[in-house]
Amino acid sequence: MAVIFPHVLHSTAFPRPPLPPLSSPLLSPSCIRASSASASSPMDPHSQGSKTKFIDFPYVSAPHKNLMVDLVLTLETRLGSQLLPCTLPPDVQYYQNESGTNHASLHIRSGLSSAPVDFILGSWLHCELPTGGALNITSLSSYLNPTTDAPNFLLELIQSSPTSLVLILDLPPRKDLVLHPDYLQTFYQDTQLDTPRQKLEKLAEVKPYFSSSLYIRSVVSPTAILVRIEAGSGGEGKGLEDIIENDVSPIAKEVLRIWLDQCACGDREVGEDEREYLKRRDDLIKRKTIEIDLGSNFPRLFGADAADRVLGAIREVYKV
Protein backbone atom coordinates (compact mmCIF):
# COMPACT_ATOMS: atom_id res chain seq x y z
CA MET A 1 0.00 0.00 0.00
CA ALA A 2 1.26 3.36 -0.79
CA VAL A 3 0.56 4.30 2.74
CA ILE A 4 2.38 1.09 3.45
CA PHE A 5 0.31 -1.94 3.18
CA PRO A 6 0.06 -5.64 3.60
CA HIS A 7 0.74 -7.10 0.22
CA VAL A 8 -1.49 -9.60 -1.38
CA LEU A 9 0.82 -11.86 -3.26
CA HIS A 10 -1.39 -13.78 -5.63
CA SER A 11 0.91 -16.57 -6.71
CA THR A 12 0.64 -20.27 -7.33
CA ALA A 13 3.81 -20.75 -5.33
CA PHE A 14 2.42 -18.71 -2.44
CA PRO A 15 -1.28 -19.31 -1.88
CA ARG A 16 -0.83 -16.34 0.30
CA PRO A 17 -3.18 -14.95 2.82
CA PRO A 18 -2.33 -11.24 2.96
CA LEU A 19 -1.42 -9.90 6.21
CA PRO A 20 -1.34 -6.52 7.84
CA PRO A 21 2.14 -5.27 8.57
CA LEU A 22 3.04 -4.67 12.16
CA SER A 23 5.24 -3.39 14.88
CA SER A 24 6.36 -3.95 18.39
CA PRO A 25 7.21 -2.05 21.49
CA LEU A 26 10.53 -0.72 22.60
CA LEU A 27 12.40 -3.74 23.89
CA SER A 28 15.77 -4.69 25.17
CA PRO A 29 17.76 -6.70 22.60
CA SER A 30 18.81 -9.19 25.26
CA CYS A 31 15.18 -10.07 25.89
CA ILE A 32 14.25 -11.03 22.37
CA ARG A 33 17.08 -12.62 20.46
CA ALA A 34 16.42 -15.72 18.47
CA SER A 35 17.91 -17.93 21.14
CA SER A 36 14.64 -17.75 23.06
CA ALA A 37 11.48 -18.66 21.21
CA SER A 38 9.42 -17.82 24.27
CA ALA A 39 10.72 -14.31 24.83
CA SER A 40 7.93 -11.84 25.49
CA SER A 41 7.51 -8.10 25.30
CA PRO A 42 7.67 -6.46 28.72
CA MET A 43 6.41 -3.21 27.33
CA ASP A 44 2.88 -4.33 26.73
CA PRO A 45 1.06 -5.63 29.79
CA HIS A 46 -2.10 -6.22 27.75
CA SER A 47 -0.40 -9.03 25.86
CA GLN A 48 1.04 -10.94 28.79
CA GLY A 49 -1.88 -13.36 28.83
CA SER A 50 -1.49 -14.22 25.15
CA LYS A 51 0.00 -17.58 24.29
CA THR A 52 2.41 -16.10 21.79
CA LYS A 53 3.63 -12.55 21.32
CA PHE A 54 4.43 -10.60 18.20
CA ILE A 55 8.08 -10.19 19.10
CA ASP A 56 8.54 -13.95 19.50
CA PHE A 57 8.44 -14.69 15.73
CA PRO A 58 8.09 -18.32 16.82
CA TYR A 59 7.94 -20.10 13.46
CA VAL A 60 10.94 -18.66 11.60
CA SER A 61 14.67 -19.36 11.65
CA ALA A 62 17.12 -17.60 13.97
CA PRO A 63 18.52 -15.27 11.24
CA HIS A 64 14.99 -14.40 10.12
CA LYS A 65 13.91 -13.64 13.69
CA ASN A 66 17.07 -11.65 14.44
CA LEU A 67 16.47 -9.50 11.38
CA MET A 68 12.88 -8.72 12.36
CA VAL A 69 13.84 -8.00 15.97
CA ASP A 70 16.69 -5.70 14.92
CA LEU A 71 14.40 -3.77 12.58
CA VAL A 72 11.72 -3.38 15.24
CA LEU A 73 14.27 -2.19 17.80
CA THR A 74 15.78 0.30 15.35
CA LEU A 75 12.38 1.62 14.37
CA GLU A 76 11.13 2.04 17.89
CA THR A 77 14.37 3.43 19.26
CA ARG A 78 14.12 6.28 16.76
CA LEU A 79 10.34 6.75 16.93
CA GLY A 80 9.54 5.59 20.44
CA SER A 81 8.91 9.07 21.86
CA GLN A 82 6.40 9.71 19.07
CA LEU A 83 4.38 6.54 19.64
CA LEU A 84 1.53 5.61 21.95
CA PRO A 85 1.42 2.17 23.61
CA CYS A 86 -0.32 -0.68 21.86
CA THR A 87 -3.96 -0.88 22.98
CA LEU A 88 -5.13 -3.89 20.97
CA PRO A 89 -7.03 -6.49 23.00
CA PRO A 90 -5.19 -9.79 23.62
CA ASP A 91 -7.41 -11.73 21.20
CA VAL A 92 -6.34 -9.37 18.40
CA GLN A 93 -2.67 -9.30 19.33
CA TYR A 94 -2.67 -13.09 18.97
CA TYR A 95 -5.29 -15.28 17.29
CA GLN A 96 -5.67 -18.66 15.59
CA ASN A 97 -8.27 -20.74 13.78
CA GLU A 98 -10.37 -23.40 15.52
CA SER A 99 -8.29 -26.28 14.20
CA GLY A 100 -5.05 -24.71 15.40
CA THR A 101 -3.39 -24.87 11.96
CA ASN A 102 -3.24 -21.11 11.39
CA HIS A 103 -1.72 -18.67 13.88
CA ALA A 104 -1.06 -14.94 13.69
CA SER A 105 -0.01 -11.95 15.75
CA LEU A 106 -0.76 -8.28 15.16
CA HIS A 107 0.81 -5.25 16.80
CA ILE A 108 -0.16 -1.64 16.12
CA ARG A 109 1.03 1.56 17.78
CA SER A 110 -0.43 4.90 16.79
CA GLY A 111 1.61 8.08 16.66
CA LEU A 112 1.07 11.11 18.86
CA SER A 113 -1.11 13.81 17.32
CA SER A 114 1.93 16.11 17.17
CA ALA A 115 4.10 13.54 15.36
CA PRO A 116 4.39 12.85 11.60
CA VAL A 117 4.02 9.11 12.22
CA ASP A 118 0.46 7.92 11.75
CA PHE A 119 1.05 4.40 13.06
CA ILE A 120 3.37 1.43 12.82
CA LEU A 121 2.12 -2.07 12.19
CA GLY A 122 3.73 -5.43 12.46
CA SER A 123 2.55 -8.99 12.09
CA TRP A 124 3.53 -12.57 11.66
CA LEU A 125 1.43 -15.31 10.11
CA HIS A 126 1.87 -19.09 10.18
CA CYS A 127 -0.36 -21.32 8.06
CA GLU A 128 -0.02 -25.06 7.64
CA LEU A 129 -0.41 -25.91 3.94
CA PRO A 130 -2.70 -28.71 2.74
CA THR A 131 0.18 -30.05 0.66
CA GLY A 132 2.46 -30.24 3.70
CA GLY A 133 4.90 -27.70 5.05
CA ALA A 134 3.88 -24.22 6.10
CA LEU A 135 3.63 -20.65 4.94
CA ASN A 136 5.30 -18.07 7.20
CA ILE A 137 5.01 -14.32 6.67
CA THR A 138 6.60 -11.60 8.79
CA SER A 139 5.83 -7.97 8.12
CA LEU A 140 6.82 -4.53 9.41
CA SER A 141 5.48 -1.23 8.15
CA SER A 142 5.40 2.43 9.10
CA TYR A 143 2.80 4.90 7.87
CA LEU A 144 3.19 8.66 7.93
CA ASN A 145 0.27 11.07 8.25
CA PRO A 146 -0.77 13.86 5.83
CA THR A 147 1.34 16.52 7.55
CA THR A 148 4.18 15.18 5.38
CA ASP A 149 4.26 13.74 1.88
CA ALA A 150 7.31 11.53 2.51
CA PRO A 151 7.10 7.84 1.54
CA ASN A 152 6.19 5.09 3.97
CA PHE A 153 8.19 1.98 4.83
CA LEU A 154 7.27 -1.61 4.00
CA LEU A 155 8.97 -4.95 4.60
CA GLU A 156 7.59 -8.45 4.12
CA LEU A 157 9.33 -11.80 4.18
CA ILE A 158 7.21 -14.63 2.78
CA GLN A 159 8.54 -18.17 3.15
CA SER A 160 6.82 -21.32 1.88
CA SER A 161 9.69 -23.81 2.18
CA PRO A 162 13.09 -24.12 3.88
CA THR A 163 14.80 -22.95 0.68
CA SER A 164 12.37 -20.45 -0.86
CA LEU A 165 11.62 -16.86 0.17
CA VAL A 166 9.94 -13.81 -1.34
CA LEU A 167 11.21 -10.44 -0.11
CA ILE A 168 9.20 -7.22 -0.46
CA LEU A 169 11.10 -4.11 0.64
CA ASP A 170 10.06 -0.64 -0.43
CA LEU A 171 9.40 2.99 0.38
CA PRO A 172 6.06 3.30 -1.45
CA PRO A 173 5.59 6.83 -2.84
CA ARG A 174 2.65 8.97 -1.80
CA LYS A 175 2.77 11.29 -4.82
CA ASP A 176 2.77 10.75 -8.58
CA LEU A 177 6.42 10.54 -9.60
CA VAL A 178 5.75 11.77 -13.14
CA LEU A 179 3.97 14.90 -11.93
CA HIS A 180 6.53 15.47 -9.17
CA PRO A 181 10.03 14.73 -10.47
CA ASP A 182 11.54 16.56 -7.48
CA TYR A 183 9.93 13.92 -5.24
CA LEU A 184 11.61 11.18 -7.29
CA GLN A 185 14.92 13.03 -7.03
CA THR A 186 14.70 13.66 -3.27
CA PHE A 187 13.61 10.26 -2.03
CA TYR A 188 14.84 7.79 -4.62
CA GLN A 189 17.77 9.26 -6.57
CA ASP A 190 19.58 11.45 -4.03
CA THR A 191 19.34 8.67 -1.42
CA GLN A 192 20.74 6.12 -3.91
CA LEU A 193 17.87 3.85 -2.93
CA ASP A 194 18.35 1.70 -6.00
CA THR A 195 21.79 0.56 -4.82
CA PRO A 196 20.50 -1.99 -2.25
CA ARG A 197 18.31 -3.60 -4.93
CA GLN A 198 21.24 -3.81 -7.33
CA LYS A 199 23.43 -5.46 -4.68
CA LEU A 200 20.85 -8.10 -3.88
CA GLU A 201 20.07 -8.93 -7.49
CA LYS A 202 23.73 -9.77 -8.15
CA LEU A 203 23.28 -12.98 -6.13
CA ALA A 204 22.79 -16.10 -8.23
CA GLU A 205 19.99 -17.26 -5.91
CA VAL A 206 17.95 -14.08 -6.38
CA LYS A 207 15.42 -13.60 -9.19
CA PRO A 208 12.87 -10.83 -9.76
CA TYR A 209 9.45 -11.47 -8.29
CA PHE A 210 6.39 -10.30 -10.22
CA SER A 211 3.11 -10.13 -8.37
CA SER A 212 0.15 -11.22 -10.49
CA SER A 213 -1.74 -8.23 -9.08
CA LEU A 214 -1.39 -5.21 -11.36
CA TYR A 215 -2.67 -3.05 -8.51
CA ILE A 216 0.24 -4.10 -6.30
CA ARG A 217 2.70 -3.34 -9.08
CA SER A 218 1.20 0.12 -9.55
CA VAL A 219 1.73 1.34 -6.00
CA VAL A 220 5.34 0.36 -5.33
CA SER A 221 8.27 2.64 -6.11
CA PRO A 222 10.71 2.27 -9.02
CA THR A 223 13.38 1.19 -6.51
CA ALA A 224 11.21 -1.46 -4.83
CA ILE A 225 12.90 -4.76 -4.01
CA LEU A 226 10.56 -7.56 -5.07
CA VAL A 227 12.61 -10.72 -5.36
CA ARG A 228 12.31 -14.46 -5.01
CA ILE A 229 15.25 -16.21 -3.33
CA GLU A 230 15.77 -19.88 -4.21
CA ALA A 231 18.57 -21.07 -1.95
CA GLY A 232 20.66 -24.19 -2.26
CA SER A 233 20.01 -27.37 -0.30
CA GLY A 234 22.10 -30.34 0.75
CA GLY A 235 25.29 -28.30 0.81
CA GLU A 236 24.81 -26.94 -2.71
CA GLY A 237 25.18 -23.16 -2.94
CA LYS A 238 24.32 -20.67 -0.21
CA GLY A 239 21.64 -21.69 2.26
CA LEU A 240 18.61 -19.51 2.90
CA GLU A 241 19.60 -18.72 6.48
CA ASP A 242 23.02 -17.59 5.26
CA ILE A 243 21.44 -15.34 2.63
CA ILE A 244 19.04 -13.80 5.15
CA GLU A 245 21.84 -13.12 7.65
CA ASN A 246 24.55 -11.86 5.31
CA ASP A 247 22.69 -10.37 2.36
CA VAL A 248 19.04 -9.57 3.15
CA SER A 249 19.66 -8.28 6.67
CA PRO A 250 22.20 -5.51 5.90
CA ILE A 251 20.14 -4.35 2.92
CA ALA A 252 16.90 -4.19 4.92
CA LYS A 253 18.65 -2.27 7.70
CA GLU A 254 20.09 0.21 5.20
CA VAL A 255 16.69 0.87 3.60
CA LEU A 256 15.13 1.40 7.03
CA ARG A 257 17.97 3.81 7.95
CA ILE A 258 17.29 5.82 4.80
CA TRP A 259 13.58 5.93 5.60
CA LEU A 260 14.16 7.06 9.17
CA ASP A 261 16.68 9.74 8.22
CA GLN A 262 14.99 11.14 5.12
CA CYS A 263 11.28 10.43 5.65
CA ALA A 264 10.21 9.91 9.26
CA CYS A 265 12.70 12.40 10.68
CA GLY A 266 13.19 14.56 7.60
CA ASP A 267 11.17 17.55 8.81
CA ARG A 268 9.21 17.82 5.55
CA GLU A 269 5.83 19.47 6.07
CA VAL A 270 3.17 20.30 3.48
CA GLY A 271 0.39 22.91 3.28
CA GLU A 272 -3.29 22.40 4.05
CA ASP A 273 -4.38 21.92 0.42
CA GLU A 274 -1.81 19.21 -0.12
CA ARG A 275 -2.75 17.53 3.14
CA GLU A 276 -6.29 17.07 1.89
CA TYR A 277 -4.99 15.38 -1.27
CA LEU A 278 -2.65 13.13 0.71
CA LYS A 279 -5.43 12.09 3.09
CA ARG A 280 -7.75 11.17 0.20
CA ARG A 281 -4.99 9.14 -1.46
CA ASP A 282 -3.90 7.43 1.76
CA ASP A 283 -7.50 6.57 2.69
CA LEU A 284 -8.18 5.14 -0.76
CA ILE A 285 -5.22 2.80 -0.50
CA LYS A 286 -6.22 1.73 3.02
CA ARG A 287 -9.72 0.88 1.83
CA LYS A 288 -8.29 -1.04 -1.11
CA THR A 289 -6.09 -3.01 1.26
CA ILE A 290 -9.05 -4.17 3.29
CA GLU A 291 -11.21 -4.76 0.22
CA ILE A 292 -8.89 -6.81 -1.98
CA ASP A 293 -6.52 -8.25 0.58
CA LEU A 294 -7.59 -8.65 4.16
CA GLY A 295 -11.37 -8.83 3.84
CA SER A 296 -11.37 -11.82 1.52
CA ASN A 297 -8.63 -13.83 3.22
CA PHE A 298 -9.06 -13.40 6.96
CA PRO A 299 -12.49 -15.10 7.26
CA ARG A 300 -11.18 -18.07 5.26
CA LEU A 301 -8.05 -18.37 7.36
CA PHE A 302 -9.34 -17.65 10.86
CA GLY A 303 -13.13 -17.82 10.81
CA ALA A 304 -15.70 -15.05 10.86
CA ASP A 305 -15.43 -14.11 14.55
CA ALA A 306 -11.65 -13.69 14.61
CA ALA A 307 -11.72 -11.93 11.24
CA ASP A 308 -14.32 -9.44 12.48
CA ARG A 309 -12.22 -8.65 15.56
CA VAL A 310 -8.97 -8.17 13.67
CA LEU A 311 -10.42 -6.28 10.72
CA GLY A 312 -12.38 -4.06 13.12
CA ALA A 313 -9.16 -3.14 14.91
CA ILE A 314 -7.40 -2.41 11.61
CA ARG A 315 -10.28 -0.26 10.35
CA GLU A 316 -10.19 1.72 13.58
CA VAL A 317 -6.51 2.50 13.11
CA TYR A 318 -6.91 3.14 9.38
CA LYS A 319 -9.86 5.45 10.16
CA VAL A 320 -11.75 4.24 7.07
C-alpha positions in Angstrom: 0.0 0.0 0.0 1.3 3.4 -0.8 0.6 4.3 2.7 2.4 1.1 3.4 0.3 -1.9 3.2 0.1 -5.6 3.6 0.7 -7.1 0.2 -1.5 -9.6 -1.4 0.8 -11.9 -3.3 -1.4 -13.8 -5.6 0.9 -16.6 -6.7 0.6 -20.3 -7.3 3.8 -20.7 -5.3 2.4 -18.7 -2.4 -1.3 -19.3 -1.9 -0.8 -16.3 0.3 -3.2 -14.9 2.8 -2.3 -11.2 3.0 -1.4 -9.9 6.2 -1.3 -6.5 7.8 2.1 -5.3 8.6 3.0 -4.7 12.2 5.2 -3.4 14.9 6.4 -4.0 18.4 7.2 -2.1 21.5 10.5 -0.7 22.6 12.4 -3.7 23.9 15.8 -4.7 25.2 17.8 -6.7 22.6 18.8 -9.2 25.3 15.2 -10.1 25.9 14.2 -11.0 22.4 17.1 -12.6 20.5 16.4 -15.7 18.5 17.9 -17.9 21.1 14.6 -17.7 23.1 11.5 -18.7 21.2 9.4 -17.8 24.3 10.7 -14.3 24.8 7.9 -11.8 25.5 7.5 -8.1 25.3 7.7 -6.5 28.7 6.4 -3.2 27.3 2.9 -4.3 26.7 1.1 -5.6 29.8 -2.1 -6.2 27.8 -0.4 -9.0 25.9 1.0 -10.9 28.8 -1.9 -13.4 28.8 -1.5 -14.2 25.2 0.0 -17.6 24.3 2.4 -16.1 21.8 3.6 -12.5 21.3 4.4 -10.6 18.2 8.1 -10.2 19.1 8.5 -14.0 19.5 8.4 -14.7 15.7 8.1 -18.3 16.8 7.9 -20.1 13.5 10.9 -18.7 11.6 14.7 -19.4 11.6 17.1 -17.6 14.0 18.5 -15.3 11.2 15.0 -14.4 10.1 13.9 -13.6 13.7 17.1 -11.7 14.4 16.5 -9.5 11.4 12.9 -8.7 12.4 13.8 -8.0 16.0 16.7 -5.7 14.9 14.4 -3.8 12.6 11.7 -3.4 15.2 14.3 -2.2 17.8 15.8 0.3 15.4 12.4 1.6 14.4 11.1 2.0 17.9 14.4 3.4 19.3 14.1 6.3 16.8 10.3 6.8 16.9 9.5 5.6 20.4 8.9 9.1 21.9 6.4 9.7 19.1 4.4 6.5 19.6 1.5 5.6 21.9 1.4 2.2 23.6 -0.3 -0.7 21.9 -4.0 -0.9 23.0 -5.1 -3.9 21.0 -7.0 -6.5 23.0 -5.2 -9.8 23.6 -7.4 -11.7 21.2 -6.3 -9.4 18.4 -2.7 -9.3 19.3 -2.7 -13.1 19.0 -5.3 -15.3 17.3 -5.7 -18.7 15.6 -8.3 -20.7 13.8 -10.4 -23.4 15.5 -8.3 -26.3 14.2 -5.0 -24.7 15.4 -3.4 -24.9 12.0 -3.2 -21.1 11.4 -1.7 -18.7 13.9 -1.1 -14.9 13.7 0.0 -12.0 15.7 -0.8 -8.3 15.2 0.8 -5.2 16.8 -0.2 -1.6 16.1 1.0 1.6 17.8 -0.4 4.9 16.8 1.6 8.1 16.7 1.1 11.1 18.9 -1.1 13.8 17.3 1.9 16.1 17.2 4.1 13.5 15.4 4.4 12.9 11.6 4.0 9.1 12.2 0.5 7.9 11.7 1.1 4.4 13.1 3.4 1.4 12.8 2.1 -2.1 12.2 3.7 -5.4 12.5 2.6 -9.0 12.1 3.5 -12.6 11.7 1.4 -15.3 10.1 1.9 -19.1 10.2 -0.4 -21.3 8.1 0.0 -25.1 7.6 -0.4 -25.9 3.9 -2.7 -28.7 2.7 0.2 -30.1 0.7 2.5 -30.2 3.7 4.9 -27.7 5.0 3.9 -24.2 6.1 3.6 -20.6 4.9 5.3 -18.1 7.2 5.0 -14.3 6.7 6.6 -11.6 8.8 5.8 -8.0 8.1 6.8 -4.5 9.4 5.5 -1.2 8.1 5.4 2.4 9.1 2.8 4.9 7.9 3.2 8.7 7.9 0.3 11.1 8.3 -0.8 13.9 5.8 1.3 16.5 7.5 4.2 15.2 5.4 4.3 13.7 1.9 7.3 11.5 2.5 7.1 7.8 1.5 6.2 5.1 4.0 8.2 2.0 4.8 7.3 -1.6 4.0 9.0 -4.9 4.6 7.6 -8.5 4.1 9.3 -11.8 4.2 7.2 -14.6 2.8 8.5 -18.2 3.2 6.8 -21.3 1.9 9.7 -23.8 2.2 13.1 -24.1 3.9 14.8 -23.0 0.7 12.4 -20.4 -0.9 11.6 -16.9 0.2 9.9 -13.8 -1.3 11.2 -10.4 -0.1 9.2 -7.2 -0.5 11.1 -4.1 0.6 10.1 -0.6 -0.4 9.4 3.0 0.4 6.1 3.3 -1.5 5.6 6.8 -2.8 2.6 9.0 -1.8 2.8 11.3 -4.8 2.8 10.8 -8.6 6.4 10.5 -9.6 5.7 11.8 -13.1 4.0 14.9 -11.9 6.5 15.5 -9.2 10.0 14.7 -10.5 11.5 16.6 -7.5 9.9 13.9 -5.2 11.6 11.2 -7.3 14.9 13.0 -7.0 14.7 13.7 -3.3 13.6 10.3 -2.0 14.8 7.8 -4.6 17.8 9.3 -6.6 19.6 11.5 -4.0 19.3 8.7 -1.4 20.7 6.1 -3.9 17.9 3.9 -2.9 18.4 1.7 -6.0 21.8 0.6 -4.8 20.5 -2.0 -2.2 18.3 -3.6 -4.9 21.2 -3.8 -7.3 23.4 -5.5 -4.7 20.8 -8.1 -3.9 20.1 -8.9 -7.5 23.7 -9.8 -8.1 23.3 -13.0 -6.1 22.8 -16.1 -8.2 20.0 -17.3 -5.9 17.9 -14.1 -6.4 15.4 -13.6 -9.2 12.9 -10.8 -9.8 9.4 -11.5 -8.3 6.4 -10.3 -10.2 3.1 -10.1 -8.4 0.2 -11.2 -10.5 -1.7 -8.2 -9.1 -1.4 -5.2 -11.4 -2.7 -3.1 -8.5 0.2 -4.1 -6.3 2.7 -3.3 -9.1 1.2 0.1 -9.6 1.7 1.3 -6.0 5.3 0.4 -5.3 8.3 2.6 -6.1 10.7 2.3 -9.0 13.4 1.2 -6.5 11.2 -1.5 -4.8 12.9 -4.8 -4.0 10.6 -7.6 -5.1 12.6 -10.7 -5.4 12.3 -14.5 -5.0 15.2 -16.2 -3.3 15.8 -19.9 -4.2 18.6 -21.1 -2.0 20.7 -24.2 -2.3 20.0 -27.4 -0.3 22.1 -30.3 0.8 25.3 -28.3 0.8 24.8 -26.9 -2.7 25.2 -23.2 -2.9 24.3 -20.7 -0.2 21.6 -21.7 2.3 18.6 -19.5 2.9 19.6 -18.7 6.5 23.0 -17.6 5.3 21.4 -15.3 2.6 19.0 -13.8 5.2 21.8 -13.1 7.6 24.6 -11.9 5.3 22.7 -10.4 2.4 19.0 -9.6 3.1 19.7 -8.3 6.7 22.2 -5.5 5.9 20.1 -4.3 2.9 16.9 -4.2 4.9 18.7 -2.3 7.7 20.1 0.2 5.2 16.7 0.9 3.6 15.1 1.4 7.0 18.0 3.8 8.0 17.3 5.8 4.8 13.6 5.9 5.6 14.2 7.1 9.2 16.7 9.7 8.2 15.0 11.1 5.1 11.3 10.4 5.6 10.2 9.9 9.3 12.7 12.4 10.7 13.2 14.6 7.6 11.2 17.5 8.8 9.2 17.8 5.6 5.8 19.5 6.1 3.2 20.3 3.5 0.4 22.9 3.3 -3.3 22.4 4.0 -4.4 21.9 0.4 -1.8 19.2 -0.1 -2.7 17.5 3.1 -6.3 17.1 1.9 -5.0 15.4 -1.3 -2.6 13.1 0.7 -5.4 12.1 3.1 -7.7 11.2 0.2 -5.0 9.1 -1.5 -3.9 7.4 1.8 -7.5 6.6 2.7 -8.2 5.1 -0.8 -5.2 2.8 -0.5 -6.2 1.7 3.0 -9.7 0.9 1.8 -8.3 -1.0 -1.1 -6.1 -3.0 1.3 -9.0 -4.2 3.3 -11.2 -4.8 0.2 -8.9 -6.8 -2.0 -6.5 -8.3 0.6 -7.6 -8.6 4.2 -11.4 -8.8 3.8 -11.4 -11.8 1.5 -8.6 -13.8 3.2 -9.1 -13.4 7.0 -12.5 -15.1 7.3 -11.2 -18.1 5.3 -8.1 -18.4 7.4 -9.3 -17.7 10.9 -13.1 -17.8 10.8 -15.7 -15.1 10.9 -15.4 -14.1 14.5 -11.6 -13.7 14.6 -11.7 -11.9 11.2 -14.3 -9.4 12.5 -12.2 -8.7 15.6 -9.0 -8.2 13.7 -10.4 -6.3 10.7 -12.4 -4.1 13.1 -9.2 -3.1 14.9 -7.4 -2.4 11.6 -10.3 -0.3 10.3 -10.2 1.7 13.6 -6.5 2.5 13.1 -6.9 3.1 9.4 -9.9 5.5 10.2 -11.8 4.2 7.1 
